[in-house]
Amino acid sequence: MSEGKKMTSSRRHHLKSLMLQIAATWLEQEATDIAAAKEAYMAENCAQPDLSGDQAALMEICKKLHQALDKIDEDRYDAEAKVAKSDKEIEDLKLRVVELAGVKKPALKKVRMSADAMLQALLGGKHKVTMDLRSNLKQVKKEVKEEVSVRSRTVGTGNKSVVGYTCGHLLTG
């Protein structure tokens, strides 16, 4: 089997809990890194508005913010529409791949079943169909073949060089 000793369940449990603790600390670190990156981006791109001044200046700041929000909403809508279109294209391509690959047919089993039972299985139990397939077969009559006799002629020396003609063919012997 295996060359080394098997690990005990307590050791395995201890290692598993250590791995989970390490993974949890990594997730926490990743979350704090994302929050710090978000704060840095907001500080760089969105400066604090100057709220000191008269009412007209504040109204102007609000209008600029609303215009910026509208532009961002339009960009977000366009991006969502593009993503939805790409997702639909991906689904269509996946379906085409499945169609091109084809559906694998399962291996068929040999089943001994009479024609009546097969038709009843296909058409359902309510249809009563009886079919005698042997009665529909052609009756082949054996024809007696007539043998064609071949006449032979002898040529001057008594040798059979030309046998005769049947069905337009020259028979030699």
Beta strands, then each sheet from edge to edge (+ up, - down):
strand 1: 164-166
strand 2: 169-171
sheet 1: 1+ 2-
end
